[in-house]
Amino acid sequence: MTSLDKPTEDTEDTDRTHPDDARAVTEAALFEAFGGVRGMVETVVPGLLFVAIFTINKDLHLSAIAALVVSLVLVVVRLAMKDTVKHAFSGVFGVAFGVVFAMFTGNAKDFYLPGMLYTLGLALAYIVTTLAGVPLIGLILGPVFKENLSWRTRNPGRKKAYAKASWAWGLILLAKCAILFPLYWWADTAQLGWVLVALKIPPFLLAVWLTWVFLAKAPAPIDVFAELEAEEKAEEARKAAQAGETTGATGTAGAIGTGDDGGAQGGRHRRDA
């Protein structure tokens, strides 16, 4: 059993964290993990620009290039502000795959296909990992909450909450795919694009809100990093105490030895006299 999974005496105290504190920690972690309002904007803008330009002039190349350029601009802005770029970079990669795919096939609807396939794969990943006992949302949020995988063996209430949240994400994304894939086959590019833009934020917000509800009611996360730091400090204190005891014992033995020598020498002087 690793140090991240083993039970400690502080677990019960962690679980008694005030509900308001647990909600605040959950809100902050979700905001960090999913990028907040800015992350949502960066997700929507490239696709919105693509479908808006294509609706007006039906130019695949201009629409694709505009979407890719705005994605790169969003990354540059993040870099200039020295902010995290993971959400912006994920947007660039998604748009780049869509652009390459659409250019290769010559079908503007294929701009959306990589993202749709990614959504489908992500939905299945949420469901399969939950059935396997390692809900994906827990793997994503565990490091953010500084609990890593401790929830798997030490915090069953939290594991149950992660399972509920993963089911919510998986089913919501599957419902989104059930709308988009028929439109990919039957609707034109503009119709598919506008529906996809409309479905970007609401399902995402619903899934995030349900995640917040489940986790806010769950036991508080176990900060395994704080535990490891406490263990290291305790080990250092034990070593210091042992070193002190060894030094003290050595000093005492030396003093006793000196006293014995002095007594022996005094006895010899008295006999000589």
N, C-alpha and C positions, 0 to 999 in steps of 0.2 A: 504493500500500500504506500503510495507516494505521500510526500509532505503536503501536497495539494488536496489530497482526499482524506487524510486521516482525521478522526474526530479530535476536537480540542475542547477544553473547558469553556472557551469563550463563545461557542456556537449558540448556546441558549441566550446569552446576552445579546448576540447579534440579532437573533430572531425577535427580540423584544424591542427593536428599534421603533420609535414613535411613527405612527402611520403617516403623519404629515411629512416627516423626513424621508420615509420610503417613497412617497409619491414624488417629492422633489428630486430625489436621486434618479428615479425612473424617468421622469420628464427630461432631465439633463442628459441622461444616457441615450434616450431615444433621439433627442435633438442632435446629439453628436453623431450617432450611428447613421441616421438617415439624411443628414444635411440640412434639416430645417427648411425654412421658407426659401432660402437662396438655392438650396439643392433642388427643390421642386421646380423653381423657375428655370434653372439650368437644364433640367430634364425636358421641360415643355417647349422652350423657345426654338430650338433647332427644328423640331418636327412641325411646329406651328408656322415657322417661316417657309419651310418646304412646301407645305400644302397651300399656304396663302399665295405664294408665287406661282405654283403650278396651276392653281384654280384660275388665276388671271391670264397667264399666257401659254400654259401647257408645255412649257420648256423644261424638259427633264434636266438637262445639263445646268442651266442657270439655277434651278431650284436646288439641285444637289450641292452645287458649289457654294451657294449662299448658306445652306444649312451647315456645311462643313466649316466655312469661314467663321460663322458666328460661334460655333463650338470652340474653335481655336481662340477666338477673342475672349471668351469666358475663361479659358485656362490662363491666358496672358494676364487678365485682370486679377485673377486669384494669385498668380505669381507676383505681380506687382504689389499686391497688398500683403504678401507673405502669409497667405492663408492656405489651409489645406486644399490640395488639388485633386483628391481622390474622386470626388463626385464629378468634378468637371472633366477629368480624364476619362472616367467611365462613359460620360456623354460623348466625348470625342471619338472613342473607340466604337461606340454604338452607331454614331452617325457615319463614321468612315466605312464600317462594314455595310451599312445600308447603301451608301453612295456607290461603293465598288460593285455590290450585287446588282443594283439597278442599272449601272452603266454596262455591266457585263451582259445582262439579259435584254436591255433595252426596254424593259417594262417598268414604268414609274412606280407601280404598286410594290415592286420588289424592294424598294427603299425601306418599306416597313417590315418585310418578311424576317430579317435577322432578329429584330427586336421582338417580334411575335413569337418566334421559335425560342428565344431566350426566356420570354415570359412563361411559355409552356414548360420548358425544362425546369425553371425555377419553381413553378407550382408543383411539379412532380417531385422535385428534390425536397420541398417542405413536407410533403405527405410521406414519402418513402423514409426519410430520416426519422420522422415521428414514429412511424410504425416500427422502425428498428431500435427505438428507445433513445435516440440521440437527436432530439428536435433541432432542426437547422437554426432556428431563431436563437436557441441557447448557445450554439457554436458562434453565432455572430455577436451576440450581446454579452456573452460571458467575459471576454477580455475588457469590454467597455465598462462593465460593472466591477472589474478587478476580482472576479470570482473564478475566472478561467473555467475549468470543468468540475469544480467542486460541487456544483448543483446535482451532478449525476449520482453521487454516492452519499453526500452529506446533507443535502437539502431537498428532500422529496417533494415538499410543497412547492418549491420553486421549479423543480423539474416538471411537475404537473402543469404549472402555469405556462412554462415554455412549450409544452406539448399542445395546450389549448391555443396558444398564439400561433404556433406553426400550422395547426389545422386551419385556423382562420386565414392566414396568408395563402396557404395552398388552395383552399376552396374559393377564395375571392379571385385569385389569379386564374383559376380554372374557369370561373364564370366569365371573366374578361375574355379569355381565349374563345369561349363558346360564342361570344358575340363577334369577335374580330375575324376568326377564320372563315366563317360563312361569307362575311363581307368581302374578304380577300378574293373569293371565287366569284361572287355574284355582283358586287358593287364596282363602280368605277373608282379611279384613284382619288379624286377629290372627296367623294363620299366616305371612302375608307379612311382617308387622312383626317377629316374633320371628326369622325367618330372616335378615332384613335386619340386625337388631341383631347377630346372631351372626356375620355376614359383614363387619361393620364393621372389626374390628381384625386378625383373622388374615391376610387377603389384603394388607392394608396393611403389616403387619410383614414378611411374606414379601418384598414388593416392596422395602421399605427395606433389608432384610438383603441381598438380591441386589445392590442398588445399592452398598451398602457393600463387598461382596465384589469387585465389578468395579472400583470406583474405588480400593480399597486396593491392588490389584495394578497399577494404571495408573501412568504417570509422574506426578510431582507437578505441581500447577497452577502456571502462570506468573503471578506477581503483577504484573499490568500497571500497577497503581497505584504500586507501588514503583519500577518501571522509569521511569514518567513523572516521578516525583519525583527520581530519580537524574539523568535527562536535564535537568530544570530546574536542578538544582544544578550540573551540569557546564556548562550554558550560562551560568549566573551567574558561575561561576569563569572561563570564557573571556572574558566581557565585562570582568570585573575585571582580568584579566591584560592585555587589550588596552588598557584605560584606563591601567594602570600603565605600559605601554610607551610610549604616546603622551605621557604626562606626562614620562617620563624623556627621551624624544627632544627634547621642547620645551625642557626645562631645559638639556640639553647644547648645543643650538643657540644658546640665549641666552648661555651661558657663552662659547662660541667667538666669537660676535659681539662681546661685551664685550672679550675679549682682543684682537681685531683692531683695535678702535677705540683701545684703549690703546696698542698698538704704533704705530699711525699718528700719534697725537698726540706720542709720544716722538720719533719721527723728525723731525717738524716742529720741535720745540724744539731738537734738535741742529743742524739746518740754520740756524736763526736765530742760534744762538750762533756 
